Amino acid sequence: MTDLLLDPWHLPFMQRAFAVSAIVGLVCGVVGVFVVLRGMAFIGDAVAHSAFPGVALAYALEGNLLLGGAAAGITTAVLIAFVSQNRRLKEDTVIGVFFAFAFGLGIVLVSTRDSWTTDLSSFLFGQVLAVGPEDVWTVAGLGAVVVSLVLLLRKELVAVTLDRETARAAGLPVFGLDLLLYVVVTTTIVMSLEAVGNILVLALLITPAATARLLTDRLGVMTLLASGIGCAGALGGLYVSYAYDLAAGGSVVVVLTALFALTWCVAPRHGLRARARRRPSRKPAFPADCPHDDVLPESWPRVGGRAVRRD
């Protein structure tokens, strides 16, 4: 067991993979809290897939895939934030429109190429074991900026999340905060693509925060728990991947989902066992005036000689 825990740390590529996974897990946990509280899981999926045409275009032009994905994702996020201000359209409707368009455009762009390469497949499925030293510093820098922004504006983001109209009446720049949150989510997703890939990145953003939501009702505690769960799940998934020679991105998602399932069962207040213990026992369904009042306790009140149920 000790060898299994220590062996990966002697390999330079595993050291880089652990560093990137830990940073990504922590950042996704912090940002995911606001995504879960606002019910924005759909936008996480939409932004992740909206990066696809940017990556496909960069691939066709032989450019940087991550930069192409970031440009497309941020552009889509800005458009969603702008169009969502129209009260005739709900936010999820606007997201659905741009999600479908972006993914369709990506498919069209990919169809212009005769073959796919390892670079494009690694964007879709993740290739955390192939990250270089510069990638670690890039992810660390982006992560520090994202977490700093979220923590600095957490009160304003919470206000908009809980009640947009009240926040607008209080003078908060709701549109600006929406735009900031969309850009932060997009940046977080793009920096996570190498760890788990475009297809699985939503799990890294949502699952740690959802797990923490089952454990606490306090925002600060939930943020700390989500970042810890995201970091632990990412590292645990890499260990599973190393030990059993499995896909790293898929292993990370499976471990995170297992932690969520375990928490859902045993959470002290909101878990399955806790809810079962709190389930009230059913009272005997006697009618208000029971004709068989001789079977009722003598202590029950009686009206006109008949027993009356006492709730």
LINTAJO-V649293 format. One line per field, one symbol per residue. phi: phi as a letter, one per 20 degrees, with the letter a starting at -180 (. if undefined). psi: psi as a letter, one per 30 degrees, with the letter a starting at -180 (. if undefined). burial: I if it has 16 or more other C-alpha atoms within 10 Angstrom, else O. A space follows every 50 residues. Layout:
phi: ???
psi: ???
burial: ???
This chain:
phi: .ffffegffedgffffffffffffffffffffgffffemdgffffffgff ffffffffffemdfffffffffffffffffffffffffdfffffffffff ffffffffffffdfbedfffffffdnbffdfdgfffffffffffffffff ffdfffffffffbfffffffnffffffgfffffffffffffefffcnffd ffffeeffffffffdbdefffffffffffffffffffffffffdldffff ffffffffffffffedgfddeffffffeffffffeefgcefeffeeffff fccmndfdfde
psi: eeeeefefffkeeeeeeeeeeeeeeeeeeeefeeeeefhgeeeeeeeeff feeeeeeeeeghakeeeeeeeeeeeeeeeeeeeffjffklefeeeeeeee eeeeeeeeeeffkfllleeeefeefkiffgkleeeeeeeeeeeeeeeeee eegeeeeeeeeejeeeeeffgkieeeeeeeeeeeeeeeeeffefefleef feefeeeeeeeeffflgkeeeeeeeeeeeeeeeeeeeeeeeeeghlkeee eeeeeeeeeeeeeeegkeegleeeeeefkkkklkiklejkfhffflkffk lkkgfkkkkj.
burial: OOOOOOOIOOOOIIOIIIIIIIIIIIIIIIIIIIIIIOOIIIIIIIIIII IIIIIIIIIOOOOOIIOIIIIIIIIIIIIIIOOIOOOOOOIIOIIIOIIO IIIIIIOOIIOOOOOOOOOIOIIIIIIIIOIOOOIIOOIIOIIOOIIOOI OOOOOOIIIIIOOIOOIOOOOIOIIOIIIIIIIIIIIIIIIIIIIIIIII IIIIIIIIIIIIIIIIOOIOOIIIIIIIIIIIIIIIIIIIIIOOOOIIII IIIIIIIOIIOOIIOIIOOIIOOOOOOOOOOOOOOOOOOOOOIOOOOOOO OOOOOIIIIOO
